[in-house]
Amino acid sequence: MPYFLDGNNLMRRPGATADRAALAAELSDRLRRTRARATVFFDGPAQGAPSALGALTLRFSGGGSADDAIVAAIGKSRAPAEVVVVTADRGLSRRARDAGAKVLDPDAFWSRFGVGPARQSSPERVDVAEWLRYFEDDTNRR
């Protein structure tokens, strides 16, 4: 079940950062613990952003709107009924349903994919000794 995420809408949730890179990193971290795949759509040009972070694909609308890009992607999907659009935007929700997709509220999406902490813009200190203990345990290696 692919998820199409309205990135600008997700950045407007309470406590969210207005930083696209931080949002993408948080989404990627949360998806990493699952088998889910998602594409996050942002308005505007890419400006050197990566196109993928693990199970998360980043798409930028260029000169159009992210909403139009999401609806177009639903139309190109082999199985539109399996697509889940994550947005609180009523207009996009209606258009997504009209195109055959399901719609999920951002709060439900965040609940479904854990309570991972949002990334800080400043780097956190790493306890190297803790990491060494972790990787010395064979059960933590894949």
MILOSE-313726 format. One line per field, with one value per residue (C-alpha): residue number from 1; residue in three letters; x, y, z. Coordinates in nm, 3 decimals, padded with zeros to 5 digits. Layout:
BEGIN
nr: [NUM | ...]
rest: [Ala | ...]
u: [X | ...]
v: [Y | ...]
w: [Z | ...]
This chain:
BEGIN
nr: [1 | 2 | 3 | 4 | 5 | 6 | 7 | 8 | 9 | 10 | 11 | 12 | 13 | 14 | 15 | 16 | 17 | 18 | 19 | 20 | 21 | 22 | 23 | 24 | 25 | 26 | 27 | 28 | 29 | 30 | 31 | 32 | 33 | 34 | 35 | 36 | 37 | 38 | 39 | 40 | 41 | 42 | 43 | 44 | 45 | 46 | 47 | 48 | 49 | 50 | 51 | 52 | 53 | 54 | 55 | 56 | 57 | 58 | 59 | 60 | 61 | 62 | 63 | 64 | 65 | 66 | 67 | 68 | 69 | 70 | 71 | 72 | 73 | 74 | 75 | 76 | 77 | 78 | 79 | 80 | 81 | 82 | 83 | 84 | 85 | 86 | 87 | 88 | 89 | 90 | 91 | 92 | 93 | 94 | 95 | 96 | 97 | 98 | 99 | 100 | 101 | 102 | 103 | 104 | 105 | 106 | 107 | 108 | 109 | 110 | 111 | 112 | 113 | 114 | 115 | 116 | 117 | 118 | 119 | 120 | 121 | 122 | 123 | 124 | 125 | 126 | 127 | 128 | 129 | 130 | 131 | 132 | 133 | 134 | 135 | 136 | 137 | 138 | 139 | 140 | 141 | 142]
rest: [Met | Pro | Tyr | Phe | Leu | Asp | Gly | Asn | Asn | Leu | Met | Arg | Arg | Pro | Gly | Ala | Thr | Ala | Asp | Arg | Ala | Ala | Leu | Ala | Ala | Glu | Leu | Ser | Asp | Arg | Leu | Arg | Arg | Thr | Arg | Ala | Arg | Ala | Thr | Val | Phe | Phe | Asp | Gly | Pro | Ala | Gln | Gly | Ala | Pro | Ser | Ala | Leu | Gly | Ala | Leu | Thr | Leu | Arg | Phe | Ser | Gly | Gly | Gly | Ser | Ala | Asp | Asp | Ala | Ile | Val | Ala | Ala | Ile | Gly | Lys | Ser | Arg | Ala | Pro | Ala | Glu | Val | Val | Val | Val | Thr | Ala | Asp | Arg | Gly | Leu | Ser | Arg | Arg | Ala | Arg | Asp | Ala | Gly | Ala | Lys | Val | Leu | Asp | Pro | Asp | Ala | Phe | Trp | Ser | Arg | Phe | Gly | Val | Gly | Pro | Ala | Arg | Gln | Ser | Ser | Pro | Glu | Arg | Val | Asp | Val | Ala | Glu | Trp | Leu | Arg | Tyr | Phe | Glu | Asp | Asp | Thr | Asn | Arg | Arg]
u: [00.000 | 00.183 | 00.145 | 00.145 | 00.222 | 00.129 | 00.462 | 00.369 | 00.055 | 00.256 | 00.494 | 00.200 | 00.117 | 00.171 | 00.532 | 00.654 | 00.955 | 00.916 | 01.233 | 01.174 | 01.497 | 01.406 | 01.058 | 01.200 | 01.452 | 01.180 | 00.956 | 01.243 | 01.329 | 00.971 | 00.930 | 01.259 | 01.094 | 00.817 | 00.774 | 00.576 | 00.684 | 00.592 | 00.639 | 00.635 | 00.537 | 00.654 | 00.568 | 00.843 | 01.182 | 01.406 | 01.697 | 01.954 | 01.747 | 01.799 | 01.536 | 01.513 | 01.584 | 01.535 | 01.164 | 01.083 | 01.085 | 01.089 | 00.905 | 00.893 | 00.624 | 00.851 | 00.626 | 00.297 | 00.139 | 00.217 | -00.159 | -00.167 | 00.141 | -00.025 | -00.344 | -00.139 | 00.059 | -00.266 | -00.378 | -00.052 | -00.074 | -00.148 | -00.387 | -00.526 | -00.753 | -00.440 | -00.292 | -00.333 | -00.302 | -00.202 | -00.336 | -00.566 | -00.638 | -01.008 | -00.967 | -00.688 | -00.881 | -01.180 | -00.964 | -00.776 | -01.101 | -01.240 | -00.926 | -00.989 | -00.742 | -00.802 | -00.732 | -00.574 | -00.556 | -00.197 | -00.261 | -00.367 | -00.058 | 00.176 | 00.004 | 00.036 | 00.408 | 00.524 | 00.620 | 00.973 | 01.123 | 01.159 | 01.519 | 01.700 | 01.862 | 02.180 | 02.366 | 02.329 | 02.626 | 02.683 | 02.783 | 03.042 | 03.080 | 02.706 | 02.721 | 03.018 | 02.831 | 02.529 | 02.725 | 02.928 | 02.601 | 02.551 | 02.173 | 02.194 | 02.377 | 02.197]
v: [00.000 | 00.315 | 00.635 | 00.973 | 01.241 | 01.608 | 01.736 | 02.101 | 01.995 | 01.766 | 02.049 | 02.251 | 02.003 | 02.120 | 02.084 | 02.019 | 02.189 | 02.397 | 02.233 | 01.992 | 01.803 | 01.748 | 01.627 | 01.390 | 01.253 | 01.196 | 01.023 | 00.805 | 00.707 | 00.609 | 00.413 | 00.230 | 00.030 | -00.090 | -00.236 | 00.066 | 00.281 | 00.644 | 00.936 | 01.284 | 01.566 | 01.926 | 02.245 | 02.405 | 02.298 | 02.032 | 02.269 | 01.991 | 01.767 | 01.389 | 01.195 | 00.907 | 00.821 | 00.447 | 00.367 | 00.736 | 00.900 | 01.279 | 01.452 | 01.823 | 01.988 | 02.233 | 02.504 | 02.333 | 02.247 | 01.944 | 01.874 | 01.847 | 01.622 | 01.392 | 01.363 | 01.298 | 01.025 | 00.860 | 00.860 | 00.692 | 00.429 | 00.070 | 00.035 | 00.374 | 00.207 | 00.095 | 00.445 | 00.626 | 01.005 | 01.161 | 01.515 | 01.739 | 01.952 | 01.913 | 02.003 | 01.751 | 01.490 | 01.528 | 01.515 | 01.207 | 01.023 | 01.121 | 00.969 | 00.643 | 00.674 | 00.650 | 00.945 | 00.934 | 01.219 | 01.317 | 01.244 | 00.888 | 00.852 | 00.967 | 00.731 | 00.441 | 00.496 | 00.539 | 00.823 | 00.877 | 01.204 | 01.482 | 01.537 | 01.828 | 02.079 | 02.061 | 01.729 | 01.523 | 01.379 | 01.010 | 00.770 | 00.564 | 00.312 | 00.242 | 00.183 | -00.050 | -00.255 | -00.267 | -00.396 | -00.644 | -00.829 | -01.069 | -01.043 | -00.678 | -00.757 | -00.826]
w: [00.000 | -00.116 | 00.082 | -00.094 | 00.162 | 00.134 | 00.266 | 00.310 | 00.498 | 00.729 | 00.812 | 00.947 | 01.223 | 01.583 | 01.690 | 01.335 | 01.191 | 00.876 | 00.746 | 00.455 | 00.519 | 00.886 | 00.792 | 00.530 | 00.782 | 01.042 | 00.787 | 00.668 | 01.027 | 01.100 | 00.775 | 00.831 | 01.110 | 00.877 | 00.531 | 00.416 | 00.125 | 00.087 | -00.147 | 00.001 | -00.234 | -00.183 | -00.369 | -00.573 | -00.708 | -00.554 | -00.482 | -00.456 | -00.227 | -00.253 | -00.445 | -00.196 | 00.168 | 00.210 | 00.179 | 00.130 | -00.213 | -00.239 | -00.523 | -00.597 | -00.805 | -00.987 | -01.130 | -01.044 | -00.711 | -00.498 | -00.487 | -00.868 | -00.861 | -00.607 | -00.813 | -01.128 | -00.947 | -00.836 | -01.200 | -01.307 | -01.034 | -01.143 | -00.847 | -00.741 | -00.482 | -00.291 | -00.271 | 00.062 | 00.049 | 00.381 | 00.408 | 00.611 | 00.303 | 00.221 | -00.145 | -00.199 | 00.001 | -00.232 | -00.545 | -00.418 | -00.343 | -00.684 | -00.840 | -00.652 | -00.362 | 00.011 | 00.240 | 00.585 | 00.834 | 00.929 | 01.300 | 01.212 | 00.991 | 01.270 | 01.515 | 01.274 | 01.224 | 01.580 | 01.804 | 01.680 | 01.794 | 01.541 | 01.439 | 01.588 | 01.354 | 01.563 | 01.583 | 01.898 | 02.082 | 02.019 | 02.294 | 02.106 | 02.388 | 02.376 | 02.000 | 02.038 | 02.301 | 02.070 | 01.768 | 01.973 | 02.038 | 01.743 | 01.767 | 01.656 | 01.331 | 01.004]
